[in-house]
Amino acid sequence: MGARTPPPARPPLLTSPGLGLDACSRQEVIGGPGAFLAEGYPSFEAAVRRKIIREIAAAPTPGPLVERVAV
């Protein structure tokens, strides 16, 4: 059999030189209202639930984008 071609190199993790994953996430990825960094699935589940509840509670009531008012 002939020589096999090595698999392509994996892309680097989303980390900046000298930063761990948490610090890099805070600096490069996470932002905006309700942003969070969870440690483990149970924390992630609770954080996503809180974020969704906050977003739904803050959503404007459904209706037309423009209301016509008779004078």
N, C-alpha and C positions, 0 to 999 in steps of 0.2 A: 504494500500500500504506500501511496505517496505521503508527503508531509501535509499535515492538516493546517489550514489557516486558523490562527488564533481568533477567538471571539473578539468582537469590537470592544474597546474599552468602555466601561460604564461612565456615564456623565458624573461629574463631581456632585457631591451633596450640596444642597443650598446653604453653604456656610462661607463666611468671609474669613480670610486668613486671621488666625488668632482668636476667633470667636467660636464658642460652642454653639450647639443648635438652638438652645433657648435664647441666648444673647443675639444670635443672628436673626432668629424669628422676630424678636422684639424690634430689632433695628431695621430689617429689610422687608418683612412680610406683614406683620400685624399692625393694624391701625384702624382708626375710625371708631365711631360710637359702638360700645358693646364688645370691643375686641377682647380676646382672651387667649391665654396659653394654658392648656390643660395638661396635667400629668396623669396619664393612664385613661383607660376607657370610662370608668365611672365618673371621673372628673369631667371628661369631655362631654359625656351625655348630659350631665347636670348643667354645664356651661352653655351648651347649645340650646337646651330647653329654656334657660333663663333669657338667652339672647332672642330667641323666637318670640317668647311671651312679651318681652319689652318692645320688639318691633311691631307686633300685632297691636299692642296697647297704644303705641304712638302713631299708628296708621290713621290717616284722615278718614272720615266716614265716606262711604262710597257715594258718588253723585256725579253730576255733570261737571266737566272742567270749567265751564262757563255757565253762570246762572243768568237767566233773563229776568229782569225786574221791571214790572209795569209801573209807570209813574202816573 
